[in-house]
């Protein structure tokens, strides 16, 4: 009997191929992570430009002209960095089935960026209200954040996936804070927060809390500590004071000074958030690099072990392991009663490697579930809002308020109500809501 069979060699080949696929997957994920960093920088600059645009429009072009010009230039530099990274994604062999959705999101983001010059022209000509400008910028930023979402959704390593979920939710919370800044600037600039404007502000404040809560569940401790420190920063009391005024004051005369004070303290808050984003991105890159290094080392170890087993078989003139007395679970395989067991040593060792690989992959899958659940819940909430907007004719703020109010009335989680909304729509068809 010979244990170094072609089947054993084939099993070894598949083990090596399995580990190689994991390494390649992580290398591609690192490319996506690097793209996320460029998107993050671009989003931050667009958020600044959006806020300044709201102030500039609200003041009739009398305030923030110099700052707006600088922010536009900064946005263009960040956009050039993002565009410069995209060529490598179209090289032969770069496209794969697993990247289909990510590439599609990138196409939508590029389409959004192509409309930025015309949006700026409308701002300059004064044909948009502050809220209309805010919505247009926010839609562009949403398409960029969708790329980050797809990158997180495609992650196959638990630690990297957790780091991406933390960064994604923090970026989403920061984007909501940026929208809050623009809404507040518009409201103070026009002298009050009428019903819809106040509702929009309250929605952003509430939605931020959910994003930052999920971030805190998945983020490393240094980032969580920095977030706790932000809550006690010097600008925090002023932000809260102006928030209360915005949510309670009656309409009055335009107050450019208060609008600028609001913009200053909320900008300080958002700039500090960017520092936390920096920590999260650094942690994400470290996780990805460490996993690639570890998986490459594991791949080498698997190759070495298989080679050692093959050499051992070739060197060994005795192809059998001889036991006197059967080990537990094994029965004599000879045709006599001499107690000799024919145990294929190499085959048994290869199967140990197979079992360890299967066990490791199952453990990875189990660890990924928590991160994927957080991403799935976010996707379901966004889908439920879209359905309500489409079939009930609601605004995004109204759709979110309806979902949130229903969750409170039924004492259920927001994600559960969103899931039920989507399920009911699927059951009844397009016209069911």
N, C-alpha and C positions, 0 to 999 in steps of 0.2 A: 504494500500500500504506500502511495506517495502523497504527502500533504501539500506539496507545492504545486497545486493544480492550476490549470488556466483559469478556473473559476475564482480561486483565491487571488490571482493576479488581477482579474477583472474587478473584484470587490475593492482591492487596493486602489485601482485606477479611479473608481467612482468616489472613494473616500477623498482622494487627493482633489478630484474635480469639484467635489462639494465644498471643500475648504477654499479652493481657488475662487469659486463663485462668491463666497462670502467676502473675500478680500476685494474682488473687483467691485462688488456691490458697495462696500464701504468707500472705496476710492471714488466711485461715482457720487456717493453721498457727500464726500468731502468737496467735490466740485460744486454741488448744490449749496453746501454750507457757505462756501466762499461767495457764491452768488447772493445768498441771503445777506451777507455783510454789505455788499454793494447796494442792495435794495434798501436795507436799513438806513444807510447814509442818505440815499435819495429821498426816502420817505421823510426823514427828519428835515431836510431842506425844503421840501414841498409843504410840510406843516408850517414852517416859519413863513413861507411865502403866502400861504393861505391866510394866516392870521393877519399879516401886514396888509394883504389885499382887502380884508374886511374893514380894517381901520381906515385905509385910504379911501375906499368907497364911502364909508359912513361919514367921513369928514368932508366929503365933496372934493377930494383931491387936495385938501389943505394940510394934511398931516401924513407922516410916514412915507413920503415920496422917496427920500434917500435910502431908507431902510429897505423899502420894497425893491428898489433897483438892485441893491446889494444881494438881497435874498434870491432874486431871479437869477443873478449871475452864479450864486452858489448852487442853485438847483441845476443850472445848465452844466456846471462842472461835475456834479454827482451823476447826472443823466449820461454824460459822456463816459464816465467810468463804468456805469452799468452797461451801456451799449458796447463798449470795448471788450467786455467779457463774453459777449454772446456768440462771437464767431466760432469759438471752440465747440459750441453745442451743435453746430451743423456739420462738423467734420465727418467723413466716412467712418462708420462704426460707432459714432457717439450716440446715435439714436437707438433706443431700445423700447420694447413694449412697455416696460415698467416706467419709462419716462414720458409716455404719451400724454398723460394729463398735465404733467409739469410743463412740457413744451407748449401745450395748448394754452395754459395760463400765461406763459411768457409771451405768446402771440397777442393775447388780449391786453397785456400790460403795455406792449409796444404800440398797439393801436391807441391806447389811452394817452400815451406820451406824445403821439403824433398830433393830438388835438390841443396840446398845451399852448402853442403859439396863438391859436385862435382864441383860447380862453383868456390869455393875457390881453389880447386886443380888446375883447369885450370888457374886461376890467378897466383898461385904460380909457375906453370910450364912455364908460359909465352906463352901459346898457344893462348891467346886472345889478341886482340888489346885493347887499352883503350876504344874505342867506343863500341866494342863488349861486353866488361865487363859491361860498363854503361848500355847497352840495356838489358843485362841479369838481372842485379840488378833491373832495372826499371820495367821489366816485373813482377818480384816477388813483388815489392812494389805495382804495379798496382792491383794485385790480393788481396792484403790486403786492399787497399783503396776501392775496390769493396764491401767488407764486410761493410765498413762504409756507402757506398752509399745505400745498401739495408736496413741498419738500419734506415737511414734517410727517405727512401721511405716508410717504414712501420709505421712511426710515425703517431699517430692519434690525438695528441694535438697540436694546432697551435703554442703555445709558444715554446714547446719542438721541434717541427718541424723546426721552424725558427732558433733555437739555433743549431740544427744539420746541417742545410743547411749552416749556417755561418761557423761552424767548418769544414765541408766537403770541402767547397770551399777554405778555408784557407789552409787546409792540402794539397789540390791539388796544390794550388799556391806554397806552400813550397816545394812540391815534384818537381815541375817544376824548382824552384830555385836550388834545389839539382842537377837536371839534368844539368842545366846551369853551375853549379860549376864543374861537372865532364867533360863536353864538353870543358869548358875553360881551365881546367887543361891539358886535352889532347892536345888541340890546341897550347897553349903556350909551352907545353913540347916538341912537335914535331917541333916547330918553325913556325907555321902558320896555318891559317884557310882556307883550300881549299874550293871550292864551296859548297859541301854538308855539310861540318862541319860548315861553316858560316851560311848556311841556317838553320841548326839544332839549332844553338845558337839563331838566330833571332826568330825562331818559339817559343822557350822556353820563351824568353823575352816578346813576344807579348801575348802568352797564359797566362802567369802569370798575366798580367794586367786584363784580363777578369775574372780570378778566384778571384782576390782581389777586383774587382769592385762588384761582386756578394756578396762576404763576407761583404763588407761595407754596402750593402743594408739590410742585415739581422742581423748583429752583434750588440751587446749592445754597448753603448757609450764608456765605459772604454776600450774595445778592439779596437774600432775605434780610440780613442785618442792615444793608444799605437802604432797603426799602423802609424798614422800621425807623431808621435815622431820618429819612426824608419826611416822615409824618411829623417830626418835631422840629423841622427846619424853620428858620426865621421867617420865611415867606408864608408858611402854612396858616398862621392866624389871619393874615390879610386875605388869603384866598377864601377861607371860610367866612370871613366877615362880608366880603363882596358877594359870595354865593348867597348868603342869607338875604342881602339887599335885593339881589336879582330875583329871588324866588318870592319875595313878599312885597316889594315896593309897587306903588301905583304908577301909571304912566305919567311922565313929566316932560320937561324940556330936554333936548339933547345935551349930553354932558361929556364932551370930548376928554376932559381931564380925568374923569372917572374911568372912561373907556381905556385910556392909556395906562392908568394905575392898575386896572384889571389885567391888561395885556402884559405889563411888566412883571407882576407877581406870578401869573400863570406861566409866563415864559421861563421864569426862574425855576418853577416847579418842573416844567417839561425838560429844560436843559439838565436838571439833576436826574431826571428819569433817563436821559440819554447816557449818563455815566453808568447807571445800573445796566442799561442795555449793553454797554461796552463790556461790563463784567460777564454778562450772560453770553455774549458772543465769544469772548475769550475762553470761557468754560466749555462752550460748544466745540470750538476748534480743538481744544486740548483733549476732550473726550473722543472726538473723531480720530485725531492723530494717534492717541493711545490705543484705540481699538484696532486701527490698521496695523500698528506695530505688533500688537499682541496676536492678531490673526495671521500675520505673516510668519511670526515665530512658530505658531501652532501648525501652520502649513508645513514649514520646514521639519518640525518634529514628527508629523505624520509620515512625511516622505522618508525621513531617516529610520523610523521604526519599521516601516514596511520593507525598506532595503535591508535592515538588520535581520528581519525575519527570513527574508529570502536567502541571505548569505548563510544564516544558521542552517537552513534546510540543505543548501548545497554542500556545506561543510560536514554536516552530520551524516555519518554512514548508517545510523540507526533511525529509521523513519518513524519509530514508534516510541510512545511513552509506556513503560512497563510498570504496572502497579500490582502488588500482591494484596488482594482484597480490594473490592471495588469501592472507589470513593462514592459518597452519597450522591444519588441521582444518576450514576452510570452503571451500565450492565456489561458483563463480558461480551465481546463481539466475535471471539474465535469460535471455531466449531468444536472446541474441546472444553474441558472443565478445569483448565490449568490456571484460570484467574488472570490470564494475560489480556489487557485491554489495548485495542488499537486506537490511540487517540491522535488525530492529526494536529500536531503541535502548532504549525503555522496557521492552519485554518482556524483553530481555536483562538489564537492570538488576534488574527484579523477580525474575527467576530467580536472580540472584546472591543476593538477599535470602533467597529460599526455600532455596537450598543452604546458606547460612550458618546459617539457623535449623535445618535438618535436622542439620547437622554439630554445632551447639551442643547440641541435644537428645540426640544420640548420645553426646557427651562427658559430659553430665550423667548419662545412664543408666549409662555405664561407671563413673563415679566413685561412683555410688550402690551398686554391687554389693558392695563391701567391707562397708559398713554394714549392708546388708540381709542379708548372709551371717551376720554376728554375731547379728542378731536372729533369723534363721531357726534357727541352732544352738541358741539359748536356747529357742526354741519347741519344737524337736524333743526336747531333753532333758526339758523339762517334760511333754511328751506321753508319752515313754517311761516316765517315772516314774509317771504316771497309769495307764498300761496295766499296769505291774507291780503297782501298788497294787490295781487292780481285779481282775486275773486271778490273781495269786499271793497275794493277801491280805497283802501286805507293808505296813509303815509307810512313810512318806515317807523316813525315814532309811535304812531297810533297802533300799528301792528304789534310792536314790542309791548306797549302798555296793555293791550288786550291779553296777550299771552301771560304777562306778569300778573295782571289782576286776576285772571282765571286761576293761575297757580296759587295765589294767595287765598282766593275764595274756596278752593278745593283742598287746600293744605297739601299741595303736591309740589314737587320740584319743577322748575321751569322747563328743564329738559324733558320731563315726563309729559307735560302738557303739549310741548312742541311735537313730541313723537306721536301723541294721540291725534294731533291736528293733521300731521302728514299721513298717518294711517287712515284717517277718515277720508281724506282727499283721495288716496289711492283706492279706497273701497268704493266711493261714490263716483269716481271719475272726475274729469276736469270741471264739470259744472256743479260739483257736489258741495262746495263750501258756500 
